[in-house]
């Protein structure tokens, strides 16, 4: 009898568990509230590579696994929390270039400051006479789509001479690329320079270059492409030249692939009448002249990325934002007052990874969306001035639209 009673209890427990498991486990987050998931439609092999890359992206490096000896953070995820924006606590500093003639401080540790060091090593300091700029890490979700916008489309959006007289003259950052970066087939060039699109100044060519440089300059991780540790000008030499590469090409490529196939941020509440009205206001005050809603990828060997429309709200071009945002530092051909149009997607989720507050613009100085809008000067002044004339209800609708992205 005791045995039968036990079996009966176990059966009842199994049935209870089967039909109430939804209550026993937390609900999965909605797709529009996260940005670290892979694209739908990946093959089994591609999903495996994605998971390998995700593990490398989240890896917290130590001295034993290659960290430093001078560095900014110990992992990719430390600056790109949940694949979104960074915070003031993870801000980085670039220094040494004031015009298109190049960085004159590379032999003194440029282009990036490493303000942490392993025991026994000195942290880096900005050399005397070098200009510098503080930068918050940008959102990385959806960057695989941005990488695949055809160069001809970016060129077609540019208007360096403001031929349509709208006061907006988006330009391309023509920049040299390292010899280890493989350009696209039939890449458009100008005086030996290439159309670049990544980074706050759009000074980087593709995600491979971006990630190799980030591993090296941010974490002190060496690769076959950048085999030496960052330079510390206090000694004038590399603080420690690696005899071994810190990560393999396979792990590096998996990390690149991880960023390439991250989902794009989803818009939320798109059918809310207030959001719809806010989008109309966004277009009417000419925000959409730079923050272009829709772009399209070209061909990709990854079917999930190939010939897809997406909605970054960016033209990927440089725009002069006026003297207030002139940081006296640049990359490539960008002026010191020029910045790449920041994609707005994921904006509404930024507070979730920034401690419940906004830290917007390139250096996090804007603590609200309204403050960020008002900081738009130069080519953005017309839109900023029009924003000031809106009624409070219209401003709220516009902000509600932006927070839906």
C-alpha angles and dihedrals in degrees: 000000000000091000092050091048090052092050091048091052092049091050092050090048091051092050091047091050093046094055099036102041090112088066095045096058130049116257116259113252116261115260091241092057099056135055105188099080124107123250118269114254101042118144121244091258092049091051090052091052089047091055091048089051092047090054091051091046091054095040112124104215124215134191088267093054097045108277115158132288077208119014149145101227139358098234143019090245092055089074099029102047109195087351090292132107128314129241138231089268091062098039117140132207128224121192146175112050125092102163144012093280090087140251113314093189102062091110088053097054103284147183096033137031117231104202098178127066140183117251111288095028131095121238115241123258130201109262118242112272096020120127115223142193132199115224134188116216111259129228113278102191110111095017091125088066092049090052090058100052103119114251089231089060092052090047091050091054093051119098107177094169096041091240092177093052095231093131092249121107110175113195137191124244102233105196141165117251128214116262090246092061112094111218121218119266110272091010115181112243137185121197089340093308129117137223106260127193113170129089132037090289094035088242098140125082106210144347093267090060092042094053097042089052093045092052090051103038099032103037106014091242114152126214135181086265097051103021098170131075120245116280122251109208091205086078097024091228139071107289089224126358109214116238088192131045111247098217132019125245088248092058091043092051091049089054091050090048090049091059092043096057101038112127119259116248112267124228113239128210092010092160095051106120090225091053091047091051090047091055090052090053090047089058096041094057090049099249086134091062088081102012093063110194104212134035132165133223125230126223120321131178084228103079092205089063101038120112094342128156114227138174115230098145092227138105091206088231134124120254130186105243097186137252096302091064095039104119097178090236130098147165127222116337097336119122115239089250094048124098133179112251103263113231109245097206113115091024093125091057095049095095089056090066098031098065097269094303136088121250102180138170121046095301101031094250095134112081095187139029090248091054090050091053092050091052089064105107131150107036089002095053095094092056092043091052091048090051090057091058094054120107115250090253091054092048089052091050091050092049091047089055092049091049089053091063 
